[in-house]
Amino acid sequence: MDYFQILCAIGAAFLAIYYYYISTHDHWKNRGIPGPKPTVFVGNFLEILTGKMSISDKVKQLYDEYKREPIFGIFEGRVPVLVINDLNMIQDVLVSDFTVFADRGFPIFPKAEPLGEHLFALEPKRWRPLRMKLSPTFTSGRLKEMFPLVVECAGNLEKYLDRVAKRNDPVECREVAAKFTTDVIGSCAFGISMNALSNEESEFRKMGKRLFMPCLKQSLRDMCRQFMPFVYNQFGSALQPEGVDQFLKNVVRDTMKYREENNITRPDFINTLIELKNHPDKLENVELTNALLTAQAFVFFAAGFETSSTTMAHALYELAQHQDIQDKLREEIRETYQKNDGVLTYQAIKDMKYLDKVFKETLRKYPVLPLLTRNASEKYTFKGTKITVEKGTKLWIPVYGIQKDPNVYPDPENFDPERFNDVAEATRHPMAYLPFGSGPRNCIGSRFAYYQSKVGITTIIRNHKVNLCEETLMPYKSEPRLFLLAPRKGMYLKITNCKA
């Protein structure tokens, strides 16, 4: 074969690949649905792949451009995605017609991601029975039983803060919060003292950092997963955070074995997994493997510490900028402690109305998940419209865009907890606030996240003051290499003692 033939073969291969990637790009145009023009290979994700923009900022940019439309179309590479802006249509997808949209549409790669078959990503067939069996872990009764463990971790956080305050140096508050939430998850989910606050060499904290630390390897993993799934399924295991899967497998296996051998029962997540393991017949149509069990512990660990710690950091960031709000919150916290003889109780956290407003406004302005995804399991026509989606259509719900829409939340960049007083909440559409999703497939751990985060914020603000410093990120910028909304280069604040 001469050089000309080789060049022709290369050219033909390139054209075939090129055509493959652009062959779907008329999908929305042919259906009369507006949307931005896609780029070959990457669709509408070019700025994200080049690190110029986070997925959160991209969601907001697209929403702002097309928010006058009930829907618009974009492309993940060559895959068409329908973005839904209309709040009534969102309610149909998440709640009213949930059975059609029960699938989140996340691909699962058992070979590349041994612990990827978890509740967040599972297809409806396995998700439904697993959700039903895991839900009792997060009832009010169980949370009350766990609450003393959370308070115990808060006591360690208080001691840690006292040491930090004496140094008078800027503090990376997201890391402090992550140490606290890691200890809470360890105690409440695994029955293990993880010692992240007292031990800088805590293995659990090291593994947590590896999971969410922005790096080139993570960027390659996300890019390959998104745009070359066939390649990722074969070689993606080499791109996983080193040692994390095996570490958690060992922890879950050893903890379950120890409890069974010593007849130990605790009201936590591991106990629920033991019950499932011993009664696999209760999970209809689900093959209960060790990997599937461990995957559920993995997602509880990963999501449990990261989302809550980031939310705590965002709350502290806003409180440092609004000292009047911080003082009002501190006053409520101290009054509550006084009423309860200096003891923090489950009911006390529930009764702190201003704390609840601050927490909700934090999640309004900084939803950890910037979007929700769903997949249509059958052909579907939206009520009162002529808009029809085919079976298999992927849908996005732009949470970050909606929650920063001035037509929904006037002056959305202003941090105002009073947006969540009873009157204001009653007048808003229920789909205007979706930090934990909505409907049957909302976040299973949302209650746990509420209490864990609120206890952490309460502990910090009660006897300590947070202030801005030279290292504080101003204005706020999100980390472009993470899917979750998180501050770029950390959240540095000054923490000082202000004990009464």
FENTANOR-V815300 format. One record per run of one state. SS is the DSSP state (a for helix, b for strand, c for the rest). FROM is the first residue (numbers start at 1). LEN is the number of residues. If there is no record, write none. Layout:
((SS & FROM & LEN) (SS & FROM & LEN))
This chain:
((c & 1 & 2) (a & 3 & 20) (c & 23 & 4) (a & 27 & 4) (c & 31 & 8) (b & 39 & 1) (c & 40 & 3) (b & 43 & 1) (c & 44 & 2) (a & 46 & 4) (c & 50 & 5) (a & 55 & 12) (c & 67 & 4) (b & 71 & 6) (c & 77 & 2) (b & 79 & 6) (c & 85 & 2) (a & 87 & 10) (c & 97 & 1) (a & 98 & 4) (c & 102 & 1) (b & 103 & 1) (c & 104 & 20) (a & 124 & 15) (c & 139 & 1) (a & 140 & 28) (c & 168 & 3) (b & 171 & 2) (a & 173 & 18) (c & 191 & 12) (a & 203 & 10) (c & 213 & 3) (a & 216 & 12) (c & 228 & 1) (a & 229 & 11) (c & 240 & 4) (a & 244 & 19) (c & 263 & 6) (a & 269 & 10) (c & 279 & 1) (a & 280 & 3) (c & 283 & 7) (a & 290 & 32) (c & 322 & 1) (a & 323 & 17) (c & 340 & 6) (a & 346 & 6) (c & 352 & 1) (a & 353 & 13) (c & 366 & 6) (b & 372 & 4) (c & 376 & 4) (b & 380 & 2) (c & 382 & 6) (b & 388 & 2) (c & 390 & 4) (b & 394 & 4) (c & 398 & 1) (a & 399 & 4) (c & 403 & 14) (a & 417 & 4) (c & 421 & 1) (a & 422 & 6) (c & 428 & 2) (a & 430 & 3) (c & 433 & 13) (a & 446 & 18) (b & 464 & 4) (c & 468 & 10) (b & 478 & 1) (c & 479 & 8) (b & 487 & 1) (c & 488 & 4) (b & 492 & 6) (c & 498 & 3))
